[in-house]
Amino acid sequence: MTLGGAHGVLSLARRIHIARLHVLNGSLSYRNGLTGQAESVRNLHLRVDAASPVGPFDATGRLTLRGVSMAFQSSLGDVSLEGTIPIGFRVEPPEGFYSAQFSGALRDVTTAPGVTGQLSVTGVNLGNLLSRLAGHDRALGIPEWLDRPFLLDARIEASAAGLRVEDIALRLDVATLTGEAAWATDPEKRVALTLRIARGDAERLFGPESGWGSGDAGPNLLDLLILGVDCAPEGDFWRCSGAP
């Protein structure tokens, strides 16, 4: 039987119907690309509905990652050998302390796979969320000024070469920060973050005793403070330098 190459296989796959896939109380082990440490997903309950082996796919479920329980919904468009594939997800823990939503696309699947899209995250305490996701105690360096309700919007571009986060808008209860971040996979797994904040917002956020609201504090562009942070993995943790 001749299937006409990859496109023939794809055509055959479209005629195969897969109604539903269930995973009950599963687990998944993987290696963290940032730290190189082994990680695991526990208590995985997953339901996947698919029209065919090439999609479109819809998935719902719940899992536990680093002690954080979360429910999720995701979708993946018709898998094609060419072009882009729509993708989206929403994550929210049962307690409702935060939620994350992403809408974007997989691109160049057969040549140089990558993901682009828009990310939105909202929650009641950014510092606590970062600490739990990092898997360590607050005493190890998450600043107290992040202990605030937040809304984060950003544009994501990820590939095998690394991750770029652009058009960041981090809205806290008393201030708004904008900026960009980048993570390179080679040669060193380093993260660079640049944030900009108006001087008035900086004083409300860091407090008048910080000096960040004064005209002599920090590099500036017009009435903006520019905060730069550079981080690199060190054993099980990350060492960061920068301000504040």
C-alpha distance (Angstrom), angle and dihedral (degrees) to the residues before:
residue distance angle dihedral
M1 . . .
T2 3.79 . .
L3 3.80 116.5 .
G4 3.78 97.4 -178.6
G5 3.80 97.6 -114.8
A6 3.80 125.8 -76.6
H7 3.79 93.4 -22.7
G8 3.80 89.7 54.3
V9 3.80 90.9 52.4
L10 3.80 89.1 48.8
S11 3.79 90.6 50.8
L12 3.81 90.9 51.0
A13 3.81 91.5 47.5
R14 3.79 90.5 55.0
R15 3.82 89.5 61.4
I16 3.82 93.1 55.2
H17 3.79 112.6 91.5
I18 3.81 121.3 -147.8
A19 3.76 109.2 -178.8
R20 3.79 103.4 -174.9
L21 3.80 145.3 -12.8
H22 3.82 123.8 -156.9
V23 3.82 129.7 -165.2
L24 3.81 115.1 -172.6
N25 3.80 122.5 -165.1
G26 3.80 92.8 -21.7
S27 3.79 132.1 161.2
L28 3.78 134.8 -145.5
S29 3.81 128.7 -160.6
Y30 3.80 123.6 -160.7
R31 3.80 142.3 153.3
N32 3.80 119.2 -103.9
G33 3.80 107.3 -121.6
L34 3.81 92.4 -151.4
T35 3.80 100.6 49.5
G36 3.80 102.2 17.9
Q37 3.81 88.9 -128.6
A38 3.80 124.1 137.4
E39 3.82 112.4 -107.6
S40 3.78 133.9 -176.0
V41 3.78 139.6 -155.8
R42 3.81 114.2 -145.1
N43 3.80 137.0 -169.8
L44 3.79 91.1 25.4
H45 3.79 114.0 -178.2
L46 3.79 112.2 176.2
R47 3.78 137.6 173.2
V48 3.80 119.5 -172.1
D49 3.81 124.0 -172.4
A50 3.79 116.2 -165.1
A51 3.79 133.0 177.0
S52 3.84 90.6 -153.7
P53 3.83 139.9 -21.4
V54 3.82 87.7 -79.1
G55 3.81 95.5 48.7
P56 2.87 154.4 178.8
F57 3.82 91.6 -132.0
D58 3.80 133.4 -164.7
A59 3.80 122.1 -170.3
T60 3.79 134.5 -175.5
G61 3.78 131.5 174.9
R62 3.78 148.1 105.4
L63 3.81 136.6 -101.1
T64 3.80 144.9 168.9
L65 3.82 120.1 -118.2
R66 3.82 120.5 179.3
G67 3.78 89.4 -17.7
V68 3.81 92.9 -52.5
S69 3.80 114.6 121.3
M70 3.78 116.4 -149.6
A71 3.79 141.3 170.4
F72 3.79 119.4 -142.8
Q73 3.79 144.4 -169.5
S74 3.79 123.3 -166.3
S75 3.78 141.3 171.4
L76 3.79 134.5 -162.1
G77 3.78 123.7 -168.7
D78 3.78 129.2 -131.8
V79 3.81 106.7 -51.6
S80 3.79 107.9 -124.5
L81 3.80 133.2 -179.4
E82 3.81 88.2 -131.9
G83 3.78 137.0 38.5
T84 3.79 128.0 10.7
I85 3.80 132.1 -41.5
P86 3.82 120.6 -143.0
I87 3.81 113.8 -124.6
G88 3.78 134.1 178.7
F89 3.78 141.8 163.5
R90 3.79 143.0 180.0
V91 3.82 124.7 -156.9
E92 3.80 127.1 -169.7
P93 3.82 131.8 159.8
P94 3.79 119.1 -128.1
E95 3.83 90.2 -109.9
G96 3.81 91.3 57.1
F97 3.83 94.2 -133.1
Y98 3.81 91.6 139.7
S99 3.80 141.7 -4.0
A100 3.80 133.8 -157.5
Q101 3.79 129.3 -160.5
F102 3.80 130.5 -174.7
S103 3.79 129.7 -174.1
G104 3.78 121.3 -179.4
A105 3.78 146.6 96.0
L106 3.79 144.6 -87.1
R107 3.80 109.8 -125.2
D108 3.80 137.8 -167.8
V109 3.80 90.5 10.4
T110 3.81 96.5 174.0
T111 3.83 98.9 39.2
A112 3.83 115.0 27.3
P113 3.82 108.5 -6.5
G114 3.77 117.8 -148.7
V115 3.79 143.0 154.8
T116 3.79 128.1 -130.8
G117 3.77 129.1 177.1
Q118 3.78 151.2 105.0
L119 3.81 122.8 -67.9
S120 3.79 126.1 -161.3
V121 3.82 123.8 -176.8
T122 3.80 127.2 176.6
G123 3.79 131.8 176.5
V124 3.79 149.6 143.6
N125 3.85 99.1 -104.3
L126 3.80 123.7 20.3
G127 3.80 95.1 -173.0
N128 3.79 94.2 55.0
L129 3.81 92.0 46.3
L130 3.82 92.9 51.5
S131 3.79 91.2 46.8
R132 3.80 93.6 51.4
L133 3.79 93.2 46.4
A134 3.81 90.8 47.8
G135 3.80 88.7 53.4
H136 3.79 97.7 -132.8
D137 3.79 141.9 99.7
R138 3.80 121.5 -82.2
A139 3.80 89.7 -119.3
L140 3.82 89.3 74.0
G141 3.77 96.2 76.2
I142 3.82 118.5 -69.7
P143 3.85 100.7 141.2
E144 3.79 118.2 -119.5
W145 3.80 92.7 -130.0
L146 3.82 87.3 73.7
D147 3.83 90.6 64.4
R148 3.80 91.3 102.8
P149 3.80 140.9 101.6
F150 3.79 109.0 -89.1
L151 3.78 148.3 -173.8
L152 3.81 118.6 -159.2
D153 3.80 125.4 -169.3
A154 3.82 122.6 177.9
R155 3.78 144.2 152.0
I156 3.81 114.2 -117.8
E157 3.80 129.2 -153.4
A158 3.81 116.5 176.6
S159 3.81 133.5 173.2
A160 3.79 140.2 146.2
A161 3.81 88.0 -77.6
G162 3.80 94.1 60.1
L163 3.78 144.7 -84.8
R164 3.79 132.8 -63.2
V165 3.80 122.7 -167.5
E166 3.80 112.9 -168.9
D167 3.80 137.8 173.0
I168 3.82 89.9 30.9
A169 3.80 113.8 -175.1
L170 3.81 112.0 -178.6
R171 3.80 111.0 -176.0
L172 3.78 116.0 -165.9
D173 3.78 125.1 178.0
V174 3.82 93.9 -94.0
A175 3.81 104.2 21.2
T176 3.80 147.5 26.9
L177 3.81 123.1 -138.1
T178 3.81 125.3 -168.1
G179 3.78 131.0 -170.8
E180 3.78 148.5 97.5
A181 3.80 140.2 -89.0
A182 3.79 136.6 -159.8
W183 3.79 136.5 -166.5
A184 3.80 120.7 -167.1
T185 3.80 121.2 -160.3
D186 3.80 95.0 -157.8
P187 2.97 140.2 85.2
E188 3.83 93.1 -10.1
K189 3.77 126.7 10.3
R190 3.80 95.4 -124.0
V191 3.77 130.4 156.7
A192 3.81 121.5 -151.4
L193 3.80 121.0 -169.2
T194 3.80 129.0 -175.7
L195 3.80 121.7 -173.5
R196 3.80 130.4 179.1
I197 3.79 125.0 -155.2
A198 3.80 134.5 175.1
R199 3.81 113.6 -109.9
G200 3.78 92.4 -119.8
D201 3.80 91.1 52.7
A202 3.82 90.6 46.4
E203 3.80 92.4 56.9
R204 3.81 91.6 48.6
L205 3.80 91.4 47.1
F206 3.82 102.1 42.3
G207 3.81 98.1 26.8
P208 3.83 129.8 -112.0
E209 3.82 91.6 -87.4
S210 3.84 89.8 65.0
G211 3.81 92.4 70.5
W212 3.81 90.6 -138.1
G213 3.78 91.6 121.3
S214 3.80 94.1 57.6
G215 3.76 123.9 96.3
D216 3.82 92.8 -119.2
A217 3.82 98.1 54.1
G218 3.77 120.5 102.0
P219 3.81 132.9 -29.5
N220 3.77 113.5 -47.9
L221 3.77 143.6 -166.9
L222 3.80 109.5 -160.3
D223 3.83 102.0 -50.1
L224 3.81 96.0 -19.1
L225 3.79 130.1 108.0
I226 3.80 115.2 -147.3
L227 3.81 114.5 -147.9
G228 3.80 117.3 -166.6
V229 3.80 125.9 -170.1
D230 3.81 127.3 -178.2
C231 3.83 120.5 -169.8
A232 3.80 134.4 -174.5
P233 3.83 131.3 -179.7
E234 3.78 116.9 -99.8
G235 3.80 113.0 -178.4
D236 3.79 109.9 -57.6
F237 3.79 93.1 -15.8
W238 3.79 142.4 49.2
R239 3.79 127.9 -109.6
C240 3.80 114.6 -148.9
S241 3.78 132.4 -171.1
G242 3.77 128.0 -168.7
A243 3.77 140.4 69.2
P244 2.90 150.6 -9.6
